[in-house]
Amino acid sequence: MSDDIPLAPFPNESLDPASEPKSPIAEVSDAVKGTANRVAGAIEAGRKPGMPLSILSNIAREAPLGSLLVAFLLGVAIARHR
């Protein structure tokens, strides 16, 4: 018999296998997907009744020429300010 007592493995060794490092392209792709999901969620939240995007879409639907005029004037004002 041997006097050496085998050591038990560390608890974390068997739970999480070593993950392979991601390529930079995969990391960028994951970041873009996450950002797109957050933007889509924000847009959906803004489209709920009573929220700003809902109000703007209702105004544009009811008076498209007036909305176009306001958007044009805002664009001109912002362009001159820069």
Biopython code that builds the backbone (N, CA, C, O; Angstrom):
import numpy as np
from Bio.PDB.StructureBuilder import StructureBuilder

atoms = [
    (1, "MET", "N", (0.828, -1.174, 0.000)),
    (1, "MET", "CA", (0.000, 0.000, 0.000)),
    (1, "MET", "C", (0.875, 1.242, 0.000)),
    (1, "MET", "O", (1.975, 1.254, 0.553)),
    (2, "SER", "N", (0.379, 2.239, -0.608)),
    (2, "SER", "CA", (1.119, 3.475, -0.705)),
    (2, "SER", "C", (0.712, 4.410, 0.422)),
    (2, "SER", "O", (-0.443, 4.422, 0.847)),
    (3, "ASP", "N", (1.660, 5.183, 0.894)),
    (3, "ASP", "CA", (1.372, 6.154, 1.947)),
    (3, "ASP", "C", (0.810, 7.454, 1.383)),
    (3, "ASP", "O", (0.338, 8.297, 2.146)),
    (4, "ASP", "N", (0.851, 7.636, 0.065)),
    (4, "ASP", "CA", (0.331, 8.865, -0.544)),
    (4, "ASP", "C", (-1.185, 8.809, -0.593)),
    (4, "ASP", "O", (-1.773, 7.854, -1.102)),
    (5, "ILE", "N", (-1.798, 9.832, -0.062)),
    (5, "ILE", "CA", (-3.263, 9.922, -0.090)),
    (5, "ILE", "C", (-3.630, 10.828, -1.268)),
    (5, "ILE", "O", (-3.157, 11.962, -1.344)),
    (6, "PRO", "N", (-4.470, 10.337, -2.188)),
    (6, "PRO", "CA", (-4.839, 11.201, -3.332)),
    (6, "PRO", "C", (-5.686, 12.387, -2.851)),
    (6, "PRO", "O", (-6.574, 12.242, -2.011)),
    (7, "LEU", "N", (-5.385, 13.545, -3.405)),
    (7, "LEU", "CA", (-6.126, 14.747, -3.052)),
    (7, "LEU", "C", (-7.422, 14.802, -3.853)),
    (7, "LEU", "O", (-7.473, 14.412, -5.019)),
    (8, "ALA", "N", (-8.464, 15.294, -3.196)),
    (8, "ALA", "CA", (-9.742, 15.459, -3.885)),
    (8, "ALA", "C", (-9.633, 16.656, -4.835)),
    (8, "ALA", "O", (-8.943, 17.626, -4.524)),
    (9, "PRO", "N", (-10.302, 16.598, -5.983)),
    (9, "PRO", "CA", (-10.242, 17.735, -6.907)),
    (9, "PRO", "C", (-10.937, 18.950, -6.299)),
    (9, "PRO", "O", (-11.828, 18.820, -5.459)),
    (10, "PHE", "N", (-10.519, 20.111, -6.731)),
    (10, "PHE", "CA", (-11.176, 21.337, -6.276)),
    (10, "PHE", "C", (-12.616, 21.333, -6.756)),
    (10, "PHE", "O", (-12.896, 20.825, -7.842)),
    (11, "PRO", "N", (-13.535, 21.882, -5.980)),
    (11, "PRO", "CA", (-14.947, 21.857, -6.373)),
    (11, "PRO", "C", (-15.218, 22.568, -7.695)),
    (11, "PRO", "O", (-16.107, 22.156, -8.441)),
    (12, "ASN", "N", (-14.475, 23.619, -7.996)),
    (12, "ASN", "CA", (-14.738, 24.388, -9.214)),
    (12, "ASN", "C", (-14.175, 23.732, -10.464)),
    (12, "ASN", "O", (-14.555, 24.106, -11.574)),
    (13, "GLU", "N", (-13.277, 22.761, -10.315)),
    (13, "GLU", "CA", (-12.678, 22.141, -11.487)),
    (13, "GLU", "C", (-13.689, 21.377, -12.324)),
    (13, "GLU", "O", (-13.629, 21.416, -13.553)),
    (14, "SER", "N", (-14.601, 20.695, -11.690)),
    (14, "SER", "CA", (-15.533, 19.870, -12.447)),
    (14, "SER", "C", (-16.778, 20.639, -12.875)),
    (14, "SER", "O", (-17.510, 20.171, -13.746)),
    (15, "LEU", "N", (-17.039, 21.802, -12.290)),
    (15, "LEU", "CA", (-18.257, 22.538, -12.612)),
    (15, "LEU", "C", (-18.136, 23.330, -13.909)),
    (15, "LEU", "O", (-19.031, 23.279, -14.753)),
    (16, "ASP", "N", (-17.055, 24.047, -14.072)),
    (16, "ASP", "CA", (-16.881, 24.891, -15.246)),
    (16, "ASP", "C", (-15.690, 24.426, -16.053)),
    (16, "ASP", "O", (-14.545, 24.625, -15.646)),
    (17, "PRO", "N", (-15.947, 23.808, -17.193)),
    (17, "PRO", "CA", (-14.802, 23.449, -18.032)),
    (17, "PRO", "C", (-14.187, 24.727, -18.602)),
    (17, "PRO", "O", (-14.867, 25.745, -18.733)),
    (18, "ALA", "N", (-12.942, 24.671, -18.929)),
    (18, "ALA", "CA", (-12.257, 25.840, -19.468)),
    (18, "ALA", "C", (-12.901, 26.229, -20.785)),
    (18, "ALA", "O", (-13.014, 25.411, -21.698)),
    (19, "SER", "N", (-13.320, 27.477, -20.877)),
    (19, "SER", "CA", (-13.954, 27.931, -22.112)),
    (19, "SER", "C", (-12.882, 28.436, -23.066)),
    (19, "SER", "O", (-11.864, 28.996, -22.659)),
    (20, "GLU", "N", (-13.144, 28.220, -24.331)),
    (20, "GLU", "CA", (-12.200, 28.674, -25.340)),
    (20, "GLU", "C", (-12.383, 30.169, -25.537)),
    (20, "GLU", "O", (-13.513, 30.655, -25.510)),
    (21, "PRO", "N", (-11.312, 30.901, -25.734)),
    (21, "PRO", "CA", (-11.445, 32.349, -25.947)),
    (21, "PRO", "C", (-12.182, 32.635, -27.255)),
    (21, "PRO", "O", (-12.004, 31.937, -28.253)),
    (22, "LYS", "N", (-13.013, 33.677, -27.227)),
    (22, "LYS", "CA", (-13.758, 34.058, -28.427)),
    (22, "LYS", "C", (-12.864, 34.868, -29.352)),
    (22, "LYS", "O", (-11.949, 35.566, -28.914)),
    (23, "SER", "N", (-13.150, 34.759, -30.621)),
    (23, "SER", "CA", (-12.412, 35.569, -31.580)),
    (23, "SER", "C", (-12.930, 37.006, -31.487)),
    (23, "SER", "O", (-14.061, 37.229, -31.054)),
    (24, "PRO", "N", (-12.120, 37.967, -31.885)),
    (24, "PRO", "CA", (-12.574, 39.366, -31.837)),
    (24, "PRO", "C", (-13.837, 39.598, -32.666)),
    (24, "PRO", "O", (-14.677, 40.419, -32.298)),
    (25, "ILE", "N", (-13.972, 38.892, -33.765)),
    (25, "ILE", "CA", (-15.160, 39.052, -34.611)),
    (25, "ILE", "C", (-16.395, 38.568, -33.873)),
    (25, "ILE", "O", (-17.448, 39.201, -33.956)),
    (26, "ALA", "N", (-16.289, 37.460, -33.154)),
    (26, "ALA", "CA", (-17.426, 36.941, -32.392)),
    (26, "ALA", "C", (-17.799, 37.893, -31.258)),
    (26, "ALA", "O", (-18.981, 38.080, -30.968)),
    (27, "GLU", "N", (-16.797, 38.496, -30.617)),
    (27, "GLU", "CA", (-17.078, 39.449, -29.553)),
    (27, "GLU", "C", (-17.785, 40.678, -30.091)),
    (27, "GLU", "O", (-18.742, 41.158, -29.483)),
    (28, "VAL", "N", (-17.329, 41.193, -31.220)),
    (28, "VAL", "CA", (-17.972, 42.360, -31.831)),
    (28, "VAL", "C", (-19.385, 42.009, -32.266)),
    (28, "VAL", "O", (-20.307, 42.806, -32.097)),
    (29, "SER", "N", (-19.555, 40.824, -32.821)),
    (29, "SER", "CA", (-20.870, 40.382, -33.255)),
    (29, "SER", "C", (-21.842, 40.295, -32.071)),
    (29, "SER", "O", (-22.992, 40.719, -32.175)),
    (30, "ASP", "N", (-21.375, 39.746, -30.956)),
    (30, "ASP", "CA", (-22.214, 39.668, -29.760)),
    (30, "ASP", "C", (-22.566, 41.056, -29.238)),
    (30, "ASP", "O", (-23.693, 41.292, -28.805)),
    (31, "ALA", "N", (-21.603, 41.973, -29.277)),
    (31, "ALA", "CA", (-21.859, 43.342, -28.812)),
    (31, "ALA", "C", (-22.884, 44.037, -29.699)),
    (31, "ALA", "O", (-23.764, 44.739, -29.200)),
    (32, "VAL", "N", (-22.776, 43.847, -31.009)),
    (32, "VAL", "CA", (-23.728, 44.464, -31.939)),
    (32, "VAL", "C", (-25.126, 43.887, -31.738)),
    (32, "VAL", "O", (-26.113, 44.623, -31.752)),
    (33, "LYS", "N", (-25.211, 42.568, -31.550)),
    (33, "LYS", "CA", (-26.510, 41.938, -31.312)),
    (33, "LYS", "C", (-27.141, 42.445, -30.024)),
    (33, "LYS", "O", (-28.340, 42.720, -29.985)),
    (34, "GLY", "N", (-26.343, 42.569, -28.974)),
    (34, "GLY", "CA", (-26.852, 43.077, -27.705)),
    (34, "GLY", "C", (-27.347, 44.508, -27.822)),
    (34, "GLY", "O", (-28.392, 44.861, -27.275)),
    (35, "THR", "N", (-26.587, 45.331, -28.542)),
    (35, "THR", "CA", (-26.988, 46.724, -28.744)),
    (35, "THR", "C", (-28.264, 46.803, -29.564)),
    (35, "THR", "O", (-29.155, 47.590, -29.244)),
    (36, "ALA", "N", (-28.367, 46.007, -30.607)),
    (36, "ALA", "CA", (-29.574, 46.006, -31.438)),
    (36, "ALA", "C", (-30.791, 45.576, -30.620)),
    (36, "ALA", "O", (-31.876, 46.132, -30.785)),
    (37, "ASN", "N", (-30.616, 44.591, -29.741)),
    (37, "ASN", "CA", (-31.735, 44.156, -28.897)),
    (37, "ASN", "C", (-32.166, 45.253, -27.931)),
    (37, "ASN", "O", (-33.360, 45.441, -27.700)),
    (38, "ARG", "N", (-31.195, 45.986, -27.359)),
    (38, "ARG", "CA", (-31.545, 47.075, -26.438)),
    (38, "ARG", "C", (-32.253, 48.209, -27.171)),
    (38, "ARG", "O", (-33.216, 48.777, -26.655)),
    (39, "VAL", "N", (-31.781, 48.541, -28.372)),
    (39, "VAL", "CA", (-32.417, 49.608, -29.158)),
    (39, "VAL", "C", (-33.837, 49.193, -29.548)),
    (39, "VAL", "O", (-34.768, 49.994, -29.461)),
    (40, "ALA", "N", (-33.997, 47.949, -29.976)),
    (40, "ALA", "CA", (-35.336, 47.464, -30.348)),
    (40, "ALA", "C", (-36.275, 47.496, -29.141)),
    (40, "ALA", "O", (-37.446, 47.853, -29.272)),
    (41, "GLY", "N", (-35.766, 47.128, -27.981)),
    (41, "GLY", "CA", (-36.580, 47.178, -26.768)),
    (41, "GLY", "C", (-36.978, 48.599, -26.417)),
    (41, "GLY", "O", (-38.112, 48.840, -26.003)),
    (42, "ALA", "N", (-36.055, 49.546, -26.577)),
    (42, "ALA", "CA", (-36.367, 50.949, -26.295)),
    (42, "ALA", "C", (-37.410, 51.490, -27.275)),
    (42, "ALA", "O", (-38.293, 52.255, -26.887)),
    (43, "ILE", "N", (-37.307, 51.094, -28.532)),
    (43, "ILE", "CA", (-38.288, 51.550, -29.525)),
    (43, "ILE", "C", (-39.662, 50.965, -29.214)),
    (43, "ILE", "O", (-40.668, 51.671, -29.281)),
    (44, "GLU", "N", (-39.708, 49.690, -28.879)),
    (44, "GLU", "CA", (-40.987, 49.061, -28.534)),
    (44, "GLU", "C", (-41.595, 49.710, -27.298)),
    (44, "GLU", "O", (-42.809, 49.905, -27.236)),
    (45, "ALA", "N", (-40.768, 50.046, -26.317)),
    (45, "ALA", "CA", (-41.278, 50.712, -25.111)),
    (45, "ALA", "C", (-41.812, 52.101, -25.450)),
    (45, "ALA", "O", (-42.800, 52.547, -24.867)),
    (46, "GLY", "N", (-41.163, 52.784, -26.390)),
    (46, "GLY", "CA", (-41.610, 54.119, -26.795)),
    (46, "GLY", "C", (-42.865, 54.113, -27.634)),
    (46, "GLY", "O", (-43.524, 55.143, -27.770)),
    (47, "ARG", "N", (-43.211, 52.962, -28.204)),
    (47, "ARG", "CA", (-44.408, 52.869, -29.046)),
    (47, "ARG", "C", (-45.662, 52.511, -28.263)),
    (47, "ARG", "O", (-46.754, 52.479, -28.831)),
    (48, "LYS", "N", (-45.525, 52.243, -26.978)),
    (48, "LYS", "CA", (-46.708, 51.925, -26.185)),
    (48, "LYS", "C", (-47.621, 53.150, -26.124)),
    (48, "LYS", "O", (-47.137, 54.280, -26.182)),
    (49, "PRO", "N", (-48.920, 52.943, -26.008)),
    (49, "PRO", "CA", (-49.858, 54.077, -25.986)),
    (49, "PRO", "C", (-49.486, 55.092, -24.905)),
    (49, "PRO", "O", (-49.214, 54.739, -23.757)),
    (50, "GLY", "N", (-49.484, 56.370, -25.313)),
    (50, "GLY", "CA", (-49.176, 57.455, -24.399)),
    (50, "GLY", "C", (-47.698, 57.806, -24.341)),
    (50, "GLY", "O", (-47.330, 58.818, -23.745)),
    (51, "MET", "N", (-46.856, 56.999, -24.941)),
    (51, "MET", "CA", (-45.414, 57.271, -24.940)),
    (51, "MET", "C", (-45.072, 58.165, -26.140)),
    (51, "MET", "O", (-45.858, 58.258, -27.083)),
    (52, "PRO", "N", (-43.914, 58.816, -26.111)),
    (52, "PRO", "CA", (-43.576, 59.807, -27.145)),
    (52, "PRO", "C", (-43.629, 59.292, -28.587)),
    (52, "PRO", "O", (-44.154, 59.986, -29.458)),
    (53, "LEU", "N", (-43.105, 58.107, -28.861)),
    (53, "LEU", "CA", (-43.145, 57.614, -30.249)),
    (53, "LEU", "C", (-44.565, 57.335, -30.711)),
    (53, "LEU", "O", (-44.885, 57.516, -31.886)),
    (54, "SER", "N", (-45.402, 56.901, -29.808)),
    (54, "SER", "CA", (-46.801, 56.670, -30.149)),
    (54, "SER", "C", (-47.487, 57.990, -30.496)),
    (54, "SER", "O", (-48.237, 58.074, -31.469)),
    (55, "ILE", "N", (-47.228, 59.000, -29.704)),
    (55, "ILE", "CA", (-47.830, 60.316, -29.952)),
    (55, "ILE", "C", (-47.337, 60.880, -31.281)),
    (55, "ILE", "O", (-48.130, 61.393, -32.070)),
    (56, "LEU", "N", (-46.026, 60.787, -31.531)),
    (56, "LEU", "CA", (-45.482, 61.306, -32.796)),
    (56, "LEU", "C", (-46.030, 60.565, -34.006)),
    (56, "LEU", "O", (-46.332, 61.185, -35.026)),
    (57, "SER", "N", (-46.160, 59.257, -33.906)),
    (57, "SER", "CA", (-46.697, 58.514, -35.046)),
    (57, "SER", "C", (-48.161, 58.853, -35.280)),
    (57, "SER", "O", (-48.605, 58.896, -36.427)),
    (58, "ASN", "N", (-48.922, 59.094, -34.213)),
    (58, "ASN", "CA", (-50.329, 59.499, -34.382)),
    (58, "ASN", "C", (-50.428, 60.872, -35.039)),
    (58, "ASN", "O", (-51.273, 61.079, -35.910)),
    (59, "ILE", "N", (-49.580, 61.807, -34.636)),
    (59, "ILE", "CA", (-49.588, 63.141, -35.241)),
    (59, "ILE", "C", (-49.208, 63.058, -36.712)),
    (59, "ILE", "O", (-49.845, 63.689, -37.555)),
    (60, "ALA", "N", (-48.177, 62.287, -37.024)),
    (60, "ALA", "CA", (-47.739, 62.154, -38.420)),
    (60, "ALA", "C", (-48.798, 61.471, -39.272)),
    (60, "ALA", "O", (-48.936, 61.781, -40.455)),
    (61, "ARG", "N", (-49.545, 60.546, -38.685)),
    (61, "ARG", "CA", (-50.594, 59.853, -39.415)),
    (61, "ARG", "C", (-51.770, 60.801, -39.708)),
    (61, "ARG", "O", (-52.388, 60.725, -40.770)),
    (62, "GLU", "N", (-52.064, 61.688, -38.758)),
    (62, "GLU", "CA", (-53.200, 62.591, -38.920)),
    (62, "GLU", "C", (-52.866, 63.788, -39.792)),
    (62, "GLU", "O", (-53.721, 64.256, -40.544)),
    (63, "ALA", "N", (-51.629, 64.300, -39.708)),
    (63, "ALA", "CA", (-51.253, 65.485, -40.474)),
    (63, "ALA", "C", (-49.861, 65.292, -41.068)),
    (63, "ALA", "O", (-48.888, 65.845, -40.557)),
    (64, "PRO", "N", (-49.759, 64.511, -42.145)),
    (64, "PRO", "CA", (-48.422, 64.213, -42.677)),
    (64, "PRO", "C", (-47.690, 65.439, -43.231)),
    (64, "PRO", "O", (-46.475, 65.543, -43.062)),
    (65, "LEU", "N", (-48.393, 66.371, -43.887)),
    (65, "LEU", "CA", (-47.703, 67.535, -44.437)),
    (65, "LEU", "C", (-47.222, 68.471, -43.340)),
    (65, "LEU", "O", (-46.126, 69.024, -43.425)),
    (66, "GLY", "N", (-48.038, 68.647, -42.317)),
    (66, "GLY", "CA", (-47.620, 69.488, -41.191)),
    (66, "GLY", "C", (-46.424, 68.898, -40.480)),
    (66, "GLY", "O", (-45.516, 69.625, -40.078)),
    (67, "SER", "N", (-46.414, 67.586, -40.322)),
    (67, "SER", "CA", (-45.278, 66.920, -39.676)),
    (67, "SER", "C", (-44.022, 67.053, -40.528)),
    (67, "SER", "O", (-42.926, 67.258, -40.006)),
    (68, "LEU", "N", (-44.188, 66.935, -41.836)),
    (68, "LEU", "CA", (-43.048, 67.088, -42.731)),
    (68, "LEU", "C", (-42.485, 68.508, -42.649)),
    (68, "LEU", "O", (-41.268, 68.692, -42.651)),
    (69, "LEU", "N", (-43.354, 69.498, -42.577)),
    (69, "LEU", "CA", (-42.923, 70.891, -42.458)),
    (69, "LEU", "C", (-42.141, 71.104, -41.154)),
    (69, "LEU", "O", (-41.079, 71.726, -41.159)),
    (70, "VAL", "N", (-42.658, 70.596, -40.065)),
    (70, "VAL", "CA", (-41.982, 70.746, -38.774)),
    (70, "VAL", "C", (-40.624, 70.050, -38.801)),
    (70, "VAL", "O", (-39.640, 70.602, -38.309)),
    (71, "ALA", "N", (-40.557, 68.855, -39.365)),
    (71, "ALA", "CA", (-39.287, 68.132, -39.449)),
    (71, "ALA", "C", (-38.283, 68.895, -40.314)),
    (71, "ALA", "O", (-37.098, 68.952, -39.986)),
    (72, "PHE", "N", (-38.752, 69.479, -41.416)),
    (72, "PHE", "CA", (-37.881, 70.251, -42.290)),
    (72, "PHE", "C", (-37.343, 71.477, -41.570)),
    (72, "PHE", "O", (-36.151, 71.773, -41.644)),
    (73, "LEU", "N", (-38.228, 72.192, -40.871)),
    (73, "LEU", "CA", (-37.791, 73.390, -40.155)),
    (73, "LEU", "C", (-36.810, 73.052, -39.030)),
    (73, "LEU", "O", (-35.853, 73.790, -38.797)),
    (74, "LEU", "N", (-37.045, 71.950, -38.340)),
    (74, "LEU", "CA", (-36.096, 71.520, -37.308)),
    (74, "LEU", "C", (-34.747, 71.170, -37.918)),
    (74, "LEU", "O", (-33.705, 71.491, -37.346)),
    (75, "GLY", "N", (-34.755, 70.519, -39.069)),
    (75, "GLY", "CA", (-33.508, 70.184, -39.752)),
    (75, "GLY", "C", (-32.744, 71.424, -40.181)),
    (75, "GLY", "O", (-31.521, 71.480, -40.057)),
    (76, "VAL", "N", (-33.463, 72.415, -40.685)),
    (76, "VAL", "CA", (-32.814, 73.662, -41.097)),
    (76, "VAL", "C", (-32.235, 74.371, -39.874)),
    (76, "VAL", "O", (-31.111, 74.870, -39.918)),
    (77, "ALA", "N", (-33.004, 74.417, -38.782)),
    (77, "ALA", "CA", (-32.529, 75.093, -37.569)),
    (77, "ALA", "C", (-31.288, 74.405, -37.011)),
    (77, "ALA", "O", (-30.350, 75.076, -36.582)),
    (78, "ILE", "N", (-31.275, 73.096, -37.012)),
    (78, "ILE", "CA", (-30.119, 72.355, -36.478)),
    (78, "ILE", "C", (-28.907, 72.521, -37.399)),
    (78, "ILE", "O", (-27.778, 72.646, -36.924)),
    (79, "ALA", "N", (-29.137, 72.521, -38.709)),
    (79, "ALA", "CA", (-28.035, 72.656, -39.655)),
    (79, "ALA", "C", (-27.387, 74.028, -39.561)),
    (79, "ALA", "O", (-26.167, 74.142, -39.680)),
    (80, "ARG", "N", (-28.180, 75.067, -39.351)),
    (80, "ARG", "CA", (-27.619, 76.417, -39.232)),
    (80, "ARG", "C", (-26.897, 76.613, -37.913)),
    (80, "ARG", "O", (-25.956, 77.400, -37.819)),
    (81, "HIS", "N", (-27.342, 75.896, -36.902)),
    (81, "HIS", "CA", (-26.724, 76.033, -35.576)),
    (81, "HIS", "C", (-25.301, 75.479, -35.583)),
    (81, "HIS", "O", (-24.452, 75.975, -34.843)),
    (82, "ARG", "N", (-25.027, 74.494, -36.378)),
    (82, "ARG", "CA", (-23.702, 73.869, -36.423)),
    (82, "ARG", "C", (-22.828, 74.717, -37.223)),
    (82, "ARG", "O", (-21.654, 74.396, -37.405)),
]
sb = StructureBuilder()
sb.init_structure("model")
sb.init_model(0)
sb.init_chain("A")
sb.init_seg("    ")
for serial, (resi, resn, name, xyz) in enumerate(atoms, 1):
    if name == "N":
        sb.init_residue(resn, " ", resi, " ")
    sb.init_atom(name, np.array(xyz, "f"), 0.0, 1.0, " ", f" {name:<3s}", serial, name[0])
structure = sb.get_structure()
